Amino acid sequence: MPDVLAQGASWLEDQRHQHLTTVVNYHRAGDAAALSATIGRTVFEQEDQAGGITRIESRDYLVRASDLILAGAVTLPKPGDLILESDGIATYTYEVMAPGDEPPWRYSDMNRATLRIHTKQVAVGAP
C-alpha cells in the first residue's frame, strides 16, 4: 500500500516550488547556483546572562536539497556562504548563519527534500 502522507507531502512540496518561489543566487568560494527559493523567517530567542530574552529574526530560504549543486555536486549549506536576492531596485546579500549555537540550516520536511537556510543581511547594493 502506498504511503499516502508521503505522497501528499511530495505534492505540497511541488506546489511550493512551482508557485511560491523566486530566483536567488547562492555563492560559495567562486562557485554559484541559481535556486528557486521560498522566502521565510525564523525568530530565535536567546537568554542572556542577566536572564533577559533577546529575539533575533533570520531571513530564511527554503530550497530543494537536490537543487543546491556547487562544483558539480549536491552539497549542503555552510556558514559564510552567500545568497544574493534582487528586487529590481537593489541586490541584497545575505550570509548563511544563525545566532548562538543554532545550526545555520535544517531540513524543513520529514523526507529531507527541502532545506531551510537561515541568513542575516550583510550588504545591499545596486542590482
C-alpha positions in Angstrom: 0.0 0.0 0.0 1.4 3.4 -0.9 2.4 5.9 1.8 -0.4 8.5 1.3 1.1 11.0 3.7 4.5 10.9 1.8 2.7 11.4 -1.5 0.7 14.3 -0.1 3.9 15.9 1.3 5.6 15.5 -2.1 2.7 17.1 -3.8 2.7 20.0 -1.4 6.5 20.5 -1.9 6.0 20.5 -5.7 3.2 23.2 -5.3 5.5 25.3 -3.1 8.3 25.1 -5.6 6.1 25.8 -8.6 4.0 28.7 -7.2 5.8 30.3 -4.2 9.4 30.8 -5.3 11.7 33.5 -6.5 15.1 33.0 -8.1 18.1 33.8 -5.9 21.9 33.2 -6.4 23.8 31.0 -4.0 27.6 31.6 -3.7 30.5 29.7 -2.1 34.2 30.4 -2.9 33.8 31.2 -6.6 31.0 28.7 -7.3 27.4 29.8 -7.7 24.0 28.3 -8.3 20.7 29.9 -9.3 18.0 28.5 -7.0 14.2 28.8 -6.8 13.6 29.7 -3.2 10.6 30.4 -0.9 11.4 33.3 1.4 10.5 32.9 5.1 11.7 33.8 8.5 12.6 32.2 11.8 12.5 34.0 15.2 15.2 32.8 17.6 15.0 33.5 21.3 18.2 33.6 23.4 18.5 34.2 27.1 21.4 36.5 28.1 23.4 36.2 31.4 21.0 38.5 33.2 18.0 36.4 32.3 16.7 38.8 29.6 15.4 37.4 26.4 16.7 38.6 23.0 14.7 37.9 19.9 16.7 37.6 16.6 14.9 37.2 13.3 16.5 35.3 10.4 15.6 35.6 6.8 15.2 32.1 5.6 15.3 30.5 2.2 13.5 27.2 1.5 15.1 25.3 -1.4 15.0 21.8 -2.7 18.0 19.9 -1.3 18.7 18.4 -4.7 19.0 21.8 -6.3 21.9 23.1 -4.3 24.7 22.0 -6.6 28.1 23.6 -6.4 31.3 22.4 -8.2 29.2 19.8 -9.9 28.0 18.1 -6.7 24.9 18.3 -4.5 26.0 19.9 -1.3 24.7 21.3 2.0 24.8 24.9 3.1 27.8 26.1 5.1 28.2 29.2 7.4 29.7 32.0 5.4 28.0 31.1 2.1 26.2 34.0 0.5 22.7 34.3 -1.0 22.0 37.3 -3.3 18.4 38.4 -3.8 17.4 41.2 -6.2 14.1 43.1 -6.2 15.0 45.1 -9.4 15.9 48.2 -7.3 18.6 46.7 -5.2 20.5 43.5 -4.6 20.6 42.2 -1.1 23.4 40.0 0.2 22.6 37.5 3.0 25.2 35.4 4.8 24.3 31.8 5.9 24.4 31.9 9.7 22.3 31.5 12.7 22.6 33.1 16.2 24.4 31.3 19.1 24.6 27.6 18.9 21.8 27.2 16.4 22.6 25.4 13.2 22.7 27.6 10.0 20.2 25.3 8.2 17.9 22.4 8.8 15.7 20.1 6.8 12.2 21.5 6.5 10.4 18.3 6.0 10.4 14.7 7.2 11.7 13.4 3.8 14.7 15.7 3.8 13.7 17.1 0.4 13.7 20.8 1.4 16.4 22.9 3.2 15.6 25.8 5.4 18.6 28.1 5.3 19.0 30.7 8.0 20.7 34.0 7.0 21.5 37.5 8.0 21.6 40.5 5.7 25.2 41.8 5.4 25.1 44.2 2.4 22.8 46.0 -0.1 23.8 47.4 -3.4 22.7 48.2 -7.0 21.1 45.4 -8.9 
